[in-house]
């Protein structure tokens, strides 16, 4: 019985670690929010913000954009497969996707990783500050 428990623990740990380690160039994920079909409609946007995600962390704790301005938000994964969901909005951005966003009023929004990516997944948080 003890051997089965150890085996199950090792297999579970391997699955958790592998969840963030998978990085397929062919993955195109739609996370349920508004997204561009082509991923490159930046001609209507006034600027671009790139959010780089790696295992259990974003490259910045805060991202800033201007109120009333259309901004392309792009998610790039430096390790594993990640996505971003902006809480209390309709915006969700998958791995290697670009979504044009516009916020009319200043405010602060919490962003989280929208793709379960292992043991540190719950730590993947950042803020989008609309000025």
Backbone bond lengths (Angstrom), bond angles and torsions (degrees), N, CA, C in turn:
res aa  C-N    CA-C-N  psi(-1)  N-CA   C-N-CA  omega(-1)  CA-C   N-CA-C  phi
1 X - - - 1.449 - - 1.524 110.84 -
2 X 1.336 115.45 -38.37 1.462 119.81 -179.61 1.523 110.78 -66.34
3 X 1.325 117.99 -35.32 1.464 121.53 178.22 1.517 110.65 -64.60
4 X 1.333 118.14 -40.61 1.467 121.61 179.12 1.520 111.48 -65.54
5 X 1.306 116.56 -38.39 1.460 121.07 178.50 1.527 110.67 -65.32
6 X 1.310 117.24 -42.60 1.467 121.23 177.54 1.520 110.58 -65.15
7 X 1.325 117.66 -43.39 1.458 121.92 178.93 1.533 110.68 -62.19
8 X 1.326 117.43 -44.60 1.465 120.97 179.36 1.524 110.79 -63.48
9 X 1.319 117.63 -39.36 1.461 121.61 178.59 1.518 111.15 -64.73
10 X 1.315 117.48 -43.89 1.464 121.81 179.77 1.528 110.24 -64.64
11 X 1.323 118.32 -44.17 1.459 121.32 179.16 1.529 111.48 -63.89
12 X 1.328 117.27 -41.03 1.462 120.47 177.82 1.514 110.80 -63.28
13 X 1.308 117.85 -44.24 1.460 121.95 177.61 1.529 111.19 -61.13
14 X 1.319 117.41 -41.41 1.474 121.14 178.85 1.525 110.73 -63.17
15 X 1.324 118.13 -40.48 1.461 121.03 178.22 1.526 111.74 -65.83
16 X 1.314 117.44 -39.97 1.465 120.91 179.28 1.522 110.66 -63.97
17 X 1.325 116.91 -45.38 1.468 120.80 -179.92 1.529 110.22 -66.41
18 X 1.311 117.84 -38.65 1.465 121.29 -178.36 1.525 112.39 -69.64
19 X 1.308 118.49 -24.52 1.464 120.62 -177.75 1.517 111.73 -60.84
20 X 1.319 118.38 -40.13 1.461 120.97 178.52 1.519 111.73 -86.17
21 X 1.296 118.48 -18.46 1.453 120.59 -177.07 1.514 113.97 -82.20
22 X 1.322 117.76 -17.37 1.461 120.46 -179.61 1.510 109.44 -73.37
23 X 1.332 115.78 128.59 1.460 119.62 179.35 1.520 107.79 -146.46
24 X 1.317 115.69 97.57 1.450 121.03 -176.74 1.515 110.68 -102.02
25 X 1.315 117.18 131.90 1.456 121.03 178.39 1.522 111.88 -68.95
26 X 1.318 117.05 -18.37 1.452 119.97 -176.94 1.517 112.99 -92.97
27 X 1.339 117.99 2.24 1.464 118.85 -176.54 1.512 110.82 -79.15
28 X 1.325 114.89 128.20 1.461 122.69 175.70 1.507 104.78 -131.07
29 X 1.333 116.56 105.13 1.442 120.25 -173.87 1.511 110.58 -109.33
30 X 1.305 116.50 135.92 1.449 121.80 171.94 1.513 105.95 -109.49
31 X 1.302 116.35 121.60 1.447 120.95 -171.45 1.522 112.83 -96.01
32 X 1.318 119.38 14.50 1.441 121.12 174.26 1.520 114.27 96.50
33 X 1.309 118.06 -9.46 1.456 120.28 179.24 1.508 110.15 -98.31
34 X 1.310 116.67 -162.37 1.458 121.47 177.57 1.510 107.91 -80.52
35 X 1.292 116.94 131.62 1.460 119.67 177.53 1.516 109.31 -147.79
36 X 1.319 114.71 157.36 1.463 120.44 176.87 1.512 109.02 -80.75
37 X 1.291 116.83 137.86 1.459 119.34 176.21 1.518 110.02 -69.14
38 X 1.323 116.90 -39.06 1.463 119.96 -176.78 1.504 112.23 -89.92
39 X 1.336 118.57 -21.90 1.444 121.08 179.12 1.512 114.17 77.77
40 X 1.321 118.67 4.13 1.466 118.53 -178.56 1.525 111.86 -143.46
41 X 1.309 116.46 52.91 1.455 121.28 177.33 1.523 110.32 -98.22
42 X 1.325 117.09 44.57 1.452 120.82 -173.77 1.523 112.89 -75.64
43 X 1.327 119.25 -5.64 1.454 121.03 -178.16 1.523 111.83 -65.02
44 X 1.339 118.26 -25.59 1.457 120.75 178.69 1.521 112.03 -91.07
45 X 1.306 118.08 -10.59 1.452 121.71 -178.40 1.513 110.92 -92.19
46 X 1.327 114.12 150.68 1.455 120.04 -177.59 1.521 112.73 -91.14
47 X 1.337 117.85 -21.28 1.460 121.42 178.18 1.523 109.72 -158.46
48 X 1.325 115.55 174.88 1.461 120.86 -179.71 1.519 109.38 -134.26
49 X 1.326 115.96 140.74 1.457 122.88 173.00 1.522 106.60 -122.97
50 X 1.332 116.05 126.13 1.462 121.23 178.54 1.520 108.53 -102.52
51 X 1.312 115.41 124.91 1.462 122.25 177.28 1.517 106.64 -104.38
52 X 1.322 116.38 113.71 1.458 120.83 179.77 1.520 108.92 -100.20
53 X 1.326 115.22 124.24 1.459 121.34 -178.73 1.518 108.98 -112.54
54 X 1.310 115.23 140.76 1.463 121.11 173.15 1.513 106.44 -133.94
55 X 1.301 117.33 -177.05 1.455 120.14 -176.03 1.518 111.55 -53.99
56 X 1.309 115.17 107.50 1.451 125.97 171.87 1.529 114.57 66.94
57 X 1.330 117.14 28.48 1.456 119.70 179.71 1.524 110.64 -162.53
58 X 1.333 115.73 147.74 1.459 122.03 168.39 1.526 107.64 -99.59
59 X 1.325 117.50 157.00 1.466 119.88 -176.83 1.522 112.93 -69.84
60 X 1.331 118.37 -17.57 1.460 121.98 177.01 1.519 108.72 -138.03
61 X 1.314 115.86 153.40 1.467 120.77 175.70 1.520 110.89 -85.62
62 X 1.342 116.88 -23.45 1.461 122.03 -179.94 1.521 110.02 -137.56
63 X 1.323 115.34 140.29 1.458 122.67 173.43 1.519 106.15 -123.17
64 X 1.311 117.73 137.80 1.467 121.47 -175.52 1.524 110.35 -119.94
65 X 1.340 114.45 135.66 1.457 121.09 174.26 1.525 107.94 -136.65
66 X 1.323 115.90 166.02 1.461 120.67 -178.87 1.524 110.63 -95.78
67 X 1.321 115.68 138.98 1.468 121.62 176.68 1.523 109.41 -63.52
68 X 1.330 115.97 140.40 1.459 121.46 178.14 1.516 114.40 82.55
69 X 1.310 117.95 -5.37 1.464 122.06 -178.45 1.523 109.29 -103.07
70 X 1.326 116.57 136.86 1.459 120.43 175.09 1.520 108.23 -82.80
71 X 1.333 115.42 125.43 1.462 121.87 -175.15 1.519 108.64 -125.89
72 X 1.328 116.56 134.79 1.461 121.30 172.12 1.517 108.61 -82.44
73 X 1.330 117.15 119.21 1.458 121.74 173.17 1.519 107.27 -100.55
74 X 1.321 116.12 124.49 1.458 122.20 -179.10 1.519 109.23 -118.41
75 X 1.328 116.78 134.09 1.459 121.67 176.67 1.524 108.11 -106.08
76 X 1.326 115.29 125.38 1.463 122.03 174.70 1.519 108.08 -124.32
77 X 1.311 116.12 135.84 1.458 120.70 179.33 1.518 109.68 -101.79
78 X 1.332 115.22 124.78 1.457 121.01 176.84 1.525 110.29 -91.39
79 X 1.296 117.75 -12.59 1.451 123.06 177.04 1.512 108.40 -163.80
80 X 1.315 117.29 125.42 1.452 120.53 -178.06 1.518 111.81 78.61
81 X 1.321 115.39 -171.78 1.458 121.82 177.98 1.521 107.14 -116.56
82 X 1.318 116.26 126.97 1.454 121.50 -176.51 1.522 109.98 -136.23
83 X 1.291 116.12 166.53 1.450 123.66 173.37 1.516 107.56 -147.25
84 X 1.305 116.55 171.99 1.465 120.67 -179.87 1.517 108.95 -129.43
85 X 1.316 115.50 133.18 1.452 121.60 171.59 1.526 107.22 -118.25
86 X 1.326 116.76 130.26 1.452 122.06 176.98 1.527 106.26 -95.76
87 X 1.317 115.12 110.12 1.459 120.66 -174.38 1.522 111.42 -63.64
88 X 1.314 115.07 148.42 1.471 124.72 -179.87 1.526 112.16 63.84
89 X 1.340 116.49 23.68 1.460 122.28 172.89 1.516 107.86 -137.47
90 X 1.323 116.10 177.94 1.461 121.47 176.70 1.530 111.90 -92.38
91 X 1.325 117.52 0.99 1.458 120.67 -172.39 1.520 113.21 -86.50
92 X 1.313 114.76 129.45 1.448 123.53 174.65 1.522 107.01 -144.42
93 X 1.316 117.12 131.72 1.461 121.61 -172.89 1.524 108.62 -125.85
94 X 1.303 117.01 124.06 1.453 121.79 179.53 1.514 112.20 -83.98
95 X 1.306 114.67 174.01 1.465 122.30 178.79 1.533 110.37 -58.71
96 X 1.305 116.79 129.17 1.476 125.18 179.94 1.527 112.84 62.64
97 X 1.325 117.13 26.29 1.458 121.34 176.97 1.523 109.95 -106.45
98 X 1.312 114.22 155.29 1.459 121.52 173.45 1.519 107.67 -124.55
99 X 1.329 115.24 130.68 1.459 121.36 179.78 1.523 108.08 -127.08
100 X 1.322 116.00 131.25 1.465 121.03 175.39 1.525 107.95 -81.23
101 X 1.334 116.35 124.32 1.460 121.51 -179.76 1.522 109.21 -121.58
102 X 1.322 114.69 152.92 1.460 120.46 176.94 1.519 108.25 -147.06
103 X 1.325 115.87 127.10 1.453 122.90 176.56 1.518 107.06 -118.36
104 X 1.308 117.27 122.89 1.461 121.28 -176.40 1.519 113.65 -77.35
105 X 1.326 117.51 -29.21 1.461 120.80 -176.51 1.528 110.66 -121.58
106 X 1.321 117.22 148.83 1.468 120.39 176.20 1.527 111.13 -61.39
107 X 1.315 115.48 151.97 1.463 121.02 178.51 1.511 110.08 171.99
108 X 1.310 115.83 175.93 1.461 122.26 178.50 1.520 108.35 -122.24
109 X 1.318 116.12 131.74 1.458 122.50 -177.91 1.530 109.41 -124.25
110 X 1.328 115.55 137.61 1.453 120.92 175.84 1.517 109.43 -81.81
111 X 1.338 115.78 138.71 1.461 121.91 176.02 1.526 107.89 -120.17
112 X 1.328 114.95 140.66 1.455 120.47 178.50 1.522 109.51 -133.00
113 X 1.316 115.49 161.54 1.467 120.11 173.21 1.530 107.10 -73.00
114 X 1.324 116.31 131.97 1.464 120.95 -176.49 1.522 113.19 -100.87
115 X 1.326 117.32 3.09 1.462 121.45 179.03 1.529 107.84 -118.34
116 X 1.338 118.71 115.77 1.464 119.34 179.15 1.532 109.93 -54.45
117 X 1.334 115.53 123.51 1.467 118.86 -170.68 1.522 113.01 -130.56
118 X 1.300 117.52 24.16 1.452 119.15 174.36 1.515 113.65 111.28
119 X 1.324 114.66 -165.02 1.453 122.84 -171.64 1.513 115.95 -58.34
120 X 1.321 119.34 -32.70 1.456 121.76 -178.88 1.510 113.81 -97.28
121 X 1.319 117.68 11.64 1.466 122.25 -175.70 1.532 112.20 -55.07
122 X 1.303 117.54 -41.71 1.469 120.75 -177.15 1.526 112.35 -67.68
123 X 1.319 118.18 -14.83 1.460 122.23 178.89 1.522 112.79 -86.21
124 X 1.327 117.31 -9.74 1.475 121.16 -176.93 1.516 109.89 -80.05
125 X 1.327 114.98 90.16 1.458 121.95 -178.72 1.517 109.21 -137.00
126 X 1.315 115.27 148.54 1.466 122.32 174.68 1.523 107.38 -153.20
127 X 1.304 115.99 174.44 1.470 121.55 179.30 1.505 110.10 -120.57
128 X 1.333 115.53 141.39 1.450 122.55 171.04 1.530 105.86 -106.76
129 X 1.311 115.80 115.39 1.454 120.73 -177.57 1.518 108.38 -104.89
130 X 1.323 115.87 118.40 1.455 122.47 178.78 1.525 106.87 -98.75
131 X 1.331 115.63 116.94 1.474 121.19 -175.01 1.509 111.63 -101.18
